Amino acid sequence: MLKKIVLIVFFAVIGTIFYGYYVKENDFKTGEKIIGIGVLLFAFVLMPLFIYLRYRGRDLSHYTFNQPKKVEEKK
């Protein structure tokens, strides 16, 4: 279900950016605003959804530099 949402948002963002370039030919300010909205959707909606989709259910401690050291028991 989440994969479908990410795909829909992806195509909406791409469509918004292309539509902004299309409108930019006739009305520069409106085209720039539409392109900006597409970029903001990409940065603040699509990327967090994609990152959540790819990393959910994984142990992220393998990707850190400071691995917790195992405490050796004293004999």
C-alpha positions as CSV (number, residue, x, y, z in Angstrom):
1,M,0.0,0.0,0.0
2,L,2.8,2.4,0.9
3,K,4.6,1.6,-2.3
4,K,1.6,2.7,-4.3
5,I,1.4,6.0,-2.3
6,V,5.1,6.7,-3.0
7,L,4.6,6.0,-6.7
8,I,1.6,8.3,-6.8
9,V,3.4,11.1,-5.0
10,F,6.4,10.6,-7.3
11,F,4.4,11.0,-10.4
12,A,2.5,14.0,-8.9
13,V,5.9,15.7,-8.1
14,I,7.3,15.0,-11.6
15,G,4.0,16.2,-13.2
16,T,4.0,19.4,-11.1
17,I,7.6,20.2,-12.1
18,F,6.9,19.6,-15.8
19,Y,3.7,21.6,-15.6
20,G,5.6,24.4,-14.0
21,Y,8.1,24.5,-16.9
22,Y,5.2,24.5,-19.3
23,V,3.5,27.4,-17.6
24,K,6.8,29.3,-17.2
25,E,6.9,29.9,-21.0
26,N,3.8,32.2,-20.7
27,D,3.8,33.4,-17.1
28,F,7.3,33.4,-15.5
29,K,6.2,34.0,-11.8
30,T,3.5,31.4,-11.8
31,G,5.7,28.8,-13.4
32,E,8.4,29.4,-10.8
33,K,5.9,29.0,-8.0
34,I,4.6,25.8,-9.4
35,I,8.2,24.4,-9.8
36,G,8.9,25.5,-6.3
37,I,5.9,23.7,-5.0
38,G,7.0,20.5,-6.8
39,V,10.5,20.7,-5.3
40,L,9.0,21.3,-1.8
41,L,6.8,18.3,-2.2
42,F,9.8,16.2,-3.3
43,A,11.9,17.3,-0.3
44,F,9.3,17.3,2.5
45,V,6.8,14.6,1.4
46,L,8.3,12.2,-1.1
47,M,11.8,11.7,0.4
48,P,10.6,11.0,4.0
49,L,8.0,8.6,2.7
50,F,10.6,6.8,0.6
51,I,13.2,6.7,3.4
52,Y,10.5,5.3,5.8
53,L,9.5,2.7,3.2
54,R,13.1,1.5,2.6
55,Y,14.3,1.4,6.3
56,R,11.2,0.2,8.2
57,G,11.8,-2.9,10.2
58,R,15.6,-2.8,9.9
59,D,18.3,-2.6,12.5
60,L,19.9,0.7,11.9
61,S,22.6,0.2,14.5
62,H,24.8,-1.4,11.9
63,Y,25.1,1.9,10.1
64,T,26.5,4.0,12.9
65,F,30.2,4.7,13.5
66,N,30.1,4.3,17.3
67,Q,29.3,0.6,17.8
68,P,28.5,-0.2,21.4
69,K,31.4,-2.2,22.8
70,K,30.7,-5.5,24.4
71,V,31.4,-5.5,28.2
72,E,33.6,-8.4,29.1
73,E,32.8,-10.0,32.5
74,K,35.6,-10.1,35.1
75,K,36.6,-13.5,36.3
